[in-house]
Amino acid sequence: MSLQKTWGNIHLTALGAMMLSFLLVGCDDSVAQNAAPPAPTVSAAKVLVKSISQWDSFNGRIEAVESVQLRPRVSGYIDKVNYTDGQEVKKGPGAVHDR
């Protein structure tokens, strides 16, 4: 056997032993079994049971989205209006009375 073949076999054996040792070290579970950190301390409050009212107060103005103006199609004076503010008025005669 030549000297070069012998050194090649030695290198190959050393490389195999090194790979086997890396493989065995990688399979060790000691790193994975580290203890978990302790749980943090927290504070808690007691639950209060009581009734509350749902109420909000705001400043501002309210304006209707739609508005209606009653105007006569004929000349004359309106004697009586047969509805009050905010009342629903249906289409047809009877909303106002003229002379």
Residue frames as qw, qx, qy, qz and C-alpha x, y, z in Angstrom:
[[0.000, 0.888, 0.460, 0.000, 0.00, 0.00, 0.00],
 [0.415, 0.479, -0.031, 0.773, 1.26, 3.40, -0.83],
 [0.251, -0.229, -0.455, 0.823, 1.76, 6.17, 1.68],
 [0.232, -0.054, -0.176, -0.955, -0.75, 8.40, -0.14],
 [0.580, -0.308, -0.636, -0.406, -3.49, 5.77, 0.13],
 [0.504, -0.309, -0.674, 0.444, -2.76, 5.31, 3.84],
 [0.071, -0.161, -0.237, 0.955, -3.02, 9.06, 4.53],
 [0.387, -0.155, -0.416, -0.808, -6.22, 9.19, 2.50],
 [0.590, -0.359, -0.716, -0.099, -7.74, 6.41, 4.61],
 [0.368, -0.278, -0.533, 0.710, -6.66, 8.16, 7.81],
 [0.114, 0.032, -0.021, -0.993, -8.23, 11.44, 6.65],
 [0.512, -0.235, -0.568, -0.599, -11.40, 9.65, 5.64],
 [0.562, -0.356, -0.716, 0.211, -11.60, 7.86, 8.99],
 [0.224, -0.218, -0.369, 0.875, -10.95, 11.11, 10.91],
 [0.273, -0.075, -0.241, -0.928, -13.60, 12.91, 8.87],
 [0.576, -0.315, -0.679, -0.328, -16.09, 10.10, 9.55],
 [0.477, -0.338, -0.642, 0.497, -15.32, 10.18, 13.30],
 [0.048, -0.114, -0.151, 0.981, -15.74, 13.96, 13.35],
 [0.422, -0.186, -0.436, -0.773, -19.09, 13.76, 11.52],
 [0.593, -0.349, -0.726, -0.023, -20.27, 11.05, 13.93],
 [0.341, -0.283, -0.513, 0.735, -19.27, 13.17, 16.96],
 [0.158, 0.000, -0.073, -0.985, -21.14, 16.21, 15.52],
 [0.533, -0.261, -0.611, -0.525, -24.18, 14.04, 14.95],
 [0.556, -0.362, -0.700, 0.264, -24.09, 12.68, 18.50],
 [0.182, -0.197, -0.324, 0.907, -23.63, 16.16, 20.01],
 [0.285, -0.100, -0.290, -0.908, -26.55, 17.46, 17.94],
 [0.581, -0.333, -0.676, -0.307, -28.84, 14.75, 19.32],
 [0.303, -0.132, -0.672, 0.663, -28.20, 15.79, 22.92],
 [0.240, -0.723, -0.552, -0.340, -31.42, 16.99, 24.67],
 [0.461, -0.423, -0.407, 0.665, -29.70, 18.95, 27.43],
 [0.070, -0.016, 0.118, 0.990, -30.14, 22.30, 25.61],
 [0.358, -0.361, -0.559, -0.655, -33.81, 21.64, 24.87],
 [0.562, -0.516, -0.641, 0.086, -34.56, 20.86, 28.53],
 [0.175, 0.193, -0.296, 0.919, -33.82, 24.34, 29.85],
 [0.063, -0.532, -0.729, 0.427, -36.24, 25.39, 32.55],
 [0.079, 0.741, 0.441, 0.500, -38.96, 27.84, 31.56],
 [0.113, 0.305, -0.300, 0.897, -38.68, 31.31, 33.09],
 [0.029, -0.367, -0.778, 0.509, -40.82, 31.87, 36.18],
 [0.047, 0.726, 0.609, 0.317, -44.29, 33.27, 35.66],
 [0.125, 0.350, -0.125, 0.920, -44.49, 37.06, 36.05],
 [0.078, -0.432, -0.706, 0.556, -46.35, 38.47, 39.03],
 [0.091, -0.431, -0.436, -0.785, -49.56, 40.28, 38.19],
 [0.142, 0.150, 0.574, -0.792, -52.12, 42.17, 40.22],
 [0.135, -0.435, -0.789, -0.412, -55.88, 41.72, 39.97],
 [0.244, -0.128, 0.225, -0.935, -58.82, 43.88, 40.99],
 [0.256, 0.308, 0.857, -0.325, -62.13, 42.79, 42.49],
 [0.036, -0.355, -0.655, -0.666, -65.12, 42.88, 40.18],
 [0.196, 0.226, 0.437, -0.848, -67.80, 45.38, 41.17],
 [0.023, 0.450, 0.826, 0.339, -71.40, 44.66, 40.28],
 [0.083, 0.522, 0.373, -0.762, -73.56, 47.77, 39.99],
 [0.443, 0.690, 0.555, 0.137, -76.10, 49.23, 37.61],
 [0.236, -0.313, 0.196, 0.899, -75.06, 51.99, 35.26],
 [0.458, 0.733, 0.382, -0.327, -77.13, 54.26, 33.07],
 [0.542, 0.191, 0.480, 0.663, -76.33, 54.60, 29.40],
 [0.099, 0.938, 0.305, -0.133, -76.52, 58.35, 28.89],
 [0.541, 0.029, 0.176, 0.822, -74.50, 60.77, 26.83],
 [0.064, 0.898, 0.285, -0.328, -74.85, 64.53, 26.64],
 [0.546, 0.148, 0.345, 0.749, -73.66, 66.57, 23.67],
 [0.091, 0.695, 0.119, -0.703, -73.76, 70.22, 22.68],
 [0.203, -0.035, 0.677, 0.707, -74.76, 71.14, 19.17],
 [0.501, 0.318, 0.027, -0.804, -77.57, 71.79, 16.74],
 [0.453, 0.197, 0.864, 0.098, -79.90, 69.41, 15.00],
 [0.372, 0.429, -0.222, -0.792, -81.15, 70.09, 11.52],
 [0.816, 0.273, 0.448, -0.242, -83.55, 67.97, 9.49],
 [0.457, -0.107, 0.690, 0.550, -82.19, 66.17, 6.45],
 [0.066, 0.411, 0.647, 0.639, -85.27, 67.09, 4.44],
 [0.094, 0.399, 0.442, -0.798, -87.67, 69.98, 4.92],
 [0.155, 0.539, 0.729, 0.393, -90.95, 71.02, 3.30],
 [0.077, 0.226, 0.152, -0.959, -92.50, 74.41, 2.71],
 [0.263, 0.587, 0.765, -0.011, -96.25, 74.68, 2.10],
 [0.030, 0.293, -0.173, -0.940, -97.07, 77.26, -0.54],
 [0.563, 0.518, 0.523, -0.377, -100.46, 77.79, -2.13],
 [0.393, 0.140, 0.651, 0.634, -100.88, 77.38, -5.87],
 [0.012, 0.738, 0.512, 0.441, -103.76, 79.84, -5.89],
 [0.060, 0.373, -0.250, 0.891, -104.11, 83.30, -4.42],
 [0.618, -0.593, -0.357, -0.373, -105.93, 83.67, -1.14],
 [0.203, -0.593, 0.569, -0.533, -105.47, 83.41, 2.60],
 [0.522, -0.065, -0.846, 0.090, -105.09, 80.28, 4.72],
 [0.543, -0.595, -0.024, -0.592, -107.71, 80.25, 7.49],
 [0.786, -0.459, 0.351, -0.221, -106.72, 77.08, 9.29],
 [0.357, 0.487, -0.797, -0.022, -103.82, 74.61, 9.28],
 [0.892, -0.237, -0.068, -0.380, -105.05, 71.09, 10.14],
 [0.879, 0.023, -0.354, 0.318, -101.79, 69.73, 11.52],
 [0.447, -0.878, 0.151, 0.073, -99.27, 70.55, 14.25],
 [0.227, 0.769, -0.598, 0.011, -95.49, 70.81, 14.06],
 [0.161, -0.390, 0.900, -0.105, -93.89, 67.37, 13.90],
 [0.722, 0.208, 0.542, -0.376, -97.09, 65.58, 12.94],
 [0.307, -0.030, 0.807, 0.504, -97.01, 63.25, 9.91],
 [0.484, 0.512, 0.095, -0.703, -99.11, 64.66, 7.06],
 [0.580, 0.182, 0.758, 0.237, -100.41, 62.41, 4.32],
 [0.046, -0.051, 0.502, 0.862, -100.80, 63.40, 0.70],
 [0.059, -0.553, -0.783, -0.279, -104.22, 64.70, -0.30],
 [0.162, -0.646, -0.140, -0.733, -106.71, 67.41, 0.61],
 [0.670, -0.656, -0.337, -0.083, -107.26, 68.48, 4.16],
 [0.644, -0.056, -0.289, 0.706, -103.85, 69.74, 5.25],
 [0.077, -0.177, -0.165, 0.967, -104.95, 73.39, 5.12],
 [0.167, 0.711, 0.683, -0.026, -108.29, 75.18, 4.83],
 [0.162, -0.069, 0.147, 0.973, -108.56, 78.31, 2.76],
 [0.347, 0.526, 0.460, -0.625, -111.55, 80.55, 2.04]]
